[in-house]
């Protein structure tokens, strides 16, 4: 019986465990700064990154997060207007102030014009350099 009670308490503790925030707790003045990357053209991987970003926003609240999603290499596909389902998800995340960034080098290599991208996507010279600089500034890189 004692084993049963101990086991029950352990399971209950795990089920109701809450994430403990690191200090300082995220807030409007000190948001969590998070950068994701999309480098694959695989729809499942693209959707996984967008879902992970959405989950982070739900957990912290969009006002407590500054987020950039950088697309490069084959992942540039995710930022194309012609990718209707993905572009709708991207537009919805943009409404929550998520910034999307396209790699200019990839665009040149793949002959993609700015007009082909979802509106309000920022274009940088090099996506990898963008990631490097954000990480150097203390942003958290998440690779789901």
C-alpha positions, 0 to 999 in steps of 0.5 A: 500500500505504501508503494502505491501511495508513493507511486501515486504521488510521484505520478501526480507530481509529474503530471502537475509539474509547472515550468519554473521561469529563469530570472528575470521572468519574461515580460514586455520590457525583458522578453525572451528573445528566440530565433528559429531556422527553417532550412528544409523544404519538407512541409512536415519540418516547416510545419513543425517549426511554425507549430513550435513557434506558436507553442512558445508564443502560447506559453509565454504570451506574445507580448513577452517574446521577441521572435525571428524565424530565419529561412535559408537554403531549401527552407526559403520555400516556406516564405513563398506566397505560392505556398498558400497554407504556409503563407497563411500560417506565417501571416498569422504569426506575423500578426503576433509580431513574429519577424520572418527573415529570408536569406538574400544569398539563397534568393539569388542562388534560386533566382527568387524575387522579393515579390515572390515572398510573403509581404513584410518578410525581411531580407538579409544578406546571409541567413546564417550570419543573421542567426550568428549575430542574434545568438551573439546578442544573447538570443536563444536558438531553437532547432525543433 
